[in-house]
């Protein structure tokens, strides 16, 4: 049996071997031969396989790397896994909301054509001489056609609609993420920040990472894993941890 002192932060086992590839062959954890394979992880993987099976390899791959200290550069792959899970899990859990894009390219092309037709600079850069100063009645003004203004207004309106649609999709995606119905704003912000940070870190920079970044991203994976474990359990089992999650989220 493995002594309780052998367990590290959030259940990671010190010097434990990495999990195998064929997770489907693993049943209940064996504390002797598979001390890293806890019951919570078994439940989590089964839950992911029901809700978002495509994310199972990302989770297990990151878990393998998190317990494999000797894998050089592991943090970049762990960050990629965190980003993919954060990016795709909300959509897998929440109701589908049809995506609506602003269609910027055709709208911008139309504005450009009208812009050029009105003898404005093709490169879009207005050249105002230094001698031109605002009049007493207000700032300098450039006369343009109603058609050009309508096209600009259409671009702004479609941008606003696309932004509202994006927020609606985000809210819908997070509706089932916490097992508490509509996810509070702080939960969405924490989740999105985690995704942005992972995206930024995952791509190798032109300078070496500090040694402490290795443990930092292992810890970030552990934090994500803890949240996933909480999501994989019935809501009533998570109520005792809600205060702790709120406190941690408010620190970010």
C-alpha positions, 0 to 999 in steps of 0.5 A, spaced: 500 500 500 502 507 498 503 511 504 499 517 505 505 521 505 507 519 498 501 523 495 503 530 493 498 536 491 491 534 489 492 527 489 499 527 485 503 521 487 511 522 488 515 518 483 509 515 481 509 512 474 505 515 468 498 512 466 498 508 461 495 509 454 489 504 454 484 508 459 478 504 457 482 497 460 482 501 467 477 500 472 477 501 479 484 504 482 489 499 485 493 503 490 499 498 489 500 498 482 497 504 480 497 509 485 496 515 481 489 512 478 485 515 483 477 514 484 476 521 482 480 520 476 476 514 474 469 518 475 472 524 471 474 520 465 468 516 465 464 523 465 468 526 460 467 520 455 460 521 456 460 529 455 466 530 451 470 524 448 474 528 444 477 531 450 479 525 454 486 524 450 488 531 452 486 530 459 490 523 460 496 526 456 496 532 460 496 527 466 501 523 464 506 529 463 504 532 470 507 526 473 512 525 468 518 530 471 523 527 466 519 529 460 523 536 457 518 541 455 512 538 458 509 545 460 508 547 453 504 540 451 500 541 458 498 548 456 496 546 449 491 541 453 489 546 458 487 551 452 483 545 448 479 543 454 477 550 456 476 552 449 471 546 447 468 543 454 463 549 455 460 548 448 460 540 449 456 541 455 452 547 454 446 548 449 448 550 442 447 557 439 448 558 432 454 562 431 453 569 427 459 572 424 459 580 422 462 578 415 467 583 416 470 582 409 465 583 404 462 589 408 469 592 409 470 591 401 464 595 400 466 601 404 473 601 401 469 601 394 465 607 396 471 610 399 475 610 393 469 612 389 469 619 393 476 620 391 478 619 398 485 616 399 485 608 397 490 607 402 485 609 407 489 614 410 487 621 410 492 627 410 490 633 413 495 639 413 498 642 419 495 648 417 488 645 418 486 647 425 479 646 428 474 651 427 470 655 433 464 650 431 468 644 433 472 639 430 474 638 422 469 635 418 469 631 411 463 631 407 461 624 405 455 621 402 449 618 405 451 611 402 458 611 405 455 613 412 450 607 411 455 602 409 459 604 416 453 604 420 451 597 417 458 594 419 458 597 426 451 594 427 453 587 424 459 588 429 454 589 435 450 583 433 456 578 432 458 581 439 452 580 442 451 573 439 458 571 442 456 573 449 450 569 448 454 563 446 458 564 451 453 564 456 449 558 453 456 554 453 457 555 461 450 554 463 451 547 465 459 548 466 458 548 474 452 544 475 449 550 478 445 552 472 447 559 469 454 560 471 456 566 474 460 572 471 466 570 475 466 563 473 466 565 466 472 570 467 476 565 471 475 560 465 476 565 460 483 567 463 485 560 464 484 559 456 488 565 454 494 564 459 494 557 456 494 559 449 499 565 450 504 560 454 503 554 449 507 557 443 514 557 445 517 563 445 524 566 443 527 566 450 528 560 455 522 559 460 524 560 467 525 553 471 519 555 475 514 555 470 515 548 470 511 547 476 507 553 475 504 549 469 503 543 473 500 546 478 495 550 473 493 543 470 492 540 477 487 546 479 483 545 472 483 538 474 480 539 481 475 543 477 473 538 472 472 533 478 468 538 481 464 538 475 463 531 474 460 530 480 452 531 482 451 538 484 449 537 491 456 534 492 459 540 490 456 545 495 461 544 500 466 546 496 463 552 493 465 557 498 472 555 497 472 556 489 469 563 490 474 565 494 480 563 490 476 566 484 475 573 487 483 573 488 484 572 480 
